[in-house]
Amino acid sequence: MDVGGAVDAESILNSYDAVVLCCGAKKARDLNVPGRDANGVHFAVDYLTSVTKSLLDSKFADGRAIDAKGKNVLVIGGGDTGNDCQGTALRQGCTDLVALEMMPQLPKERAASNPWPEWPRVLKVDYGQTECMAKFGKDPRVYQTTVKEFLKDDAGNLTAAVISYLKPERDPETGRTNMVPTGEEFTYNCELAFIAAGFVGCESYVADAFGVSLTGRGCVDTDHFRTNVDKVFACGDMRRGQSLVVWGLREGRDCAAEVDRYLMGYTNL
Ligand SMILES: Cc1cc2nc3c(=O)[nH]c(=O)nc-3n(C[C@H](O)[C@H](O)[C@H](O)COP(=O)(O)OP(=O)(O)OC[C@H]3O[C@@H](n4cnc5c(N)ncnc54)[C@H](O)[C@@H]3O)c2cc1C
């Protein structure tokens, strides 16, 4: 049931006393580089969804999963989503794996400037990297890199990616540190590339259908989970941006209490 698409928002609003929007934040950040349209370049979530759906629908018999078997795979982005792409490609039987991480490698142990009880900013090794080390004897991550260009053959199929090394550089005007190209590059031959470069908010067609306003980060703007539209609430990633399961659980509970307060005038939740 595609609310805001096939299912009209108006009919939902007319049928319920309160509506909670919790559709996630799956609008992916794209890479605006030459060759982006090559066959074999996919958003990470499209790849992962195709594999899970094909598995659940038919145990892969429908052949609809994007398949990394026998292919060199490039994963762009080193978060949880990138890690899932690494693990999935390895389990499908990819022939090689490289994962690009824009930021510098974190230290193995806490730096003096990052004492307990601060969140430890240390190198994480997740199952994608562990399985890559077991299979190919290497951590797939290459730090301070990004794709400069995708190369394709005459049929439009991805053949390689030109990868730039990056260095941190402070912008004197804003004081912010940006990652900028060093001028050094290398080319990685690959047939598949998965873009896991983060998310830029919720699908705007759902927000538009309900007339709710968005923040500058593309998430639904709320005050105590209430949107600008009467009886419409929002929670989870759709409200706070791509986050963690624990926050999804917490926001669901807190939002339910606000809905209860709205409907009853008080809440015991
Ligand atoms: C690839 C990936 C890996 C992740 N790994 C981790 C991890 O290891 N640990 C962790 O804590 N978090 C992880 N996260 C984040 C975590 O999945 C989310 O923070 C969490 O699921 C958010 O919960 P949610 O309920 O807000 O949204 P979601 O879980 O995204 O749920 C949204 C639901 O709304 C449905 N929906 C969307 N649009 C519509 C519509 N128009 N009509 C009807 N239904 C709709 C979707 O089908 C979905 O079921 C990961 C996220 C991704 C994408």
The ligand as a Gaussian input file, in Angstrom:
#p B3LYP/6-31G(d) Opt

LIG

0 1
 C       20.963000      -0.681000       4.465000
 C       20.720000      -0.170000       5.850000
 C       21.433000      -0.726000       6.906000
 C       21.186000      -0.304000       8.199000
 N       21.872000      -0.894000       9.224000
 C       21.569000      -0.556000      10.491000
 C       22.206000      -1.206000      11.579000
 O       23.068000      -2.062000      11.390000
 N       21.835000      -0.848000      12.844000
 C       20.869000       0.094000      13.078000
 O       20.542000       0.349000      14.235000
 N       20.277000       0.741000      12.054000
 C       20.594000       0.443000      10.782000
 N       19.976000       1.087000       9.749000
 C       19.000000       2.149000      10.051000
 C       17.654000       1.562000      10.478000
 O       17.242000       0.583000       9.546000
 C       16.631000       2.696000      10.548000
 O       17.119000       3.725000      11.386000
 C       15.301000       2.222000      11.093000
 O       14.827000       1.118000      10.366000
 C       14.279000       3.374000      11.037000
 O       13.006000       2.894000      11.349000
 P       11.726000       3.622000      10.750000
 O       10.583000       2.815000      11.258000
 O       11.763000       5.065000      11.051000
 O       11.828000       3.504000       9.166000
 P       11.972000       2.217000       8.250000
 O       12.526000       1.055000       8.986000
 O       12.684000       2.690000       7.024000
 O       10.480000       1.838000       7.901000
 C        9.709000       2.607000       7.023000
 C        8.565000       1.733000       6.551000
 O        7.635000       2.541000       5.836000
 C        7.294000       1.893000       4.627000
 N        6.942000       2.934000       3.665000
 C        7.766000       3.839000       3.081000
 N        7.078000       4.640000       2.261000
 C        5.791000       4.234000       2.332000
 C        4.585000       4.669000       1.701000
 N        4.573000       5.688000       0.838000
 N        3.432000       4.017000       1.996000
 C        3.424000       2.979000       2.869000
 N        4.529000       2.525000       3.496000
 C        5.695000       3.149000       3.226000
 C        8.545000       1.122000       4.241000
 O        8.212000       0.079000       3.351000
 C        9.014000       0.628000       5.601000
 O        8.379000      -0.566000       5.957000
 C       20.227000       0.711000       8.445000
 C       19.534000       1.299000       7.372000
 C       19.785000       0.864000       6.085000
 C       19.038000       1.505000       4.940000

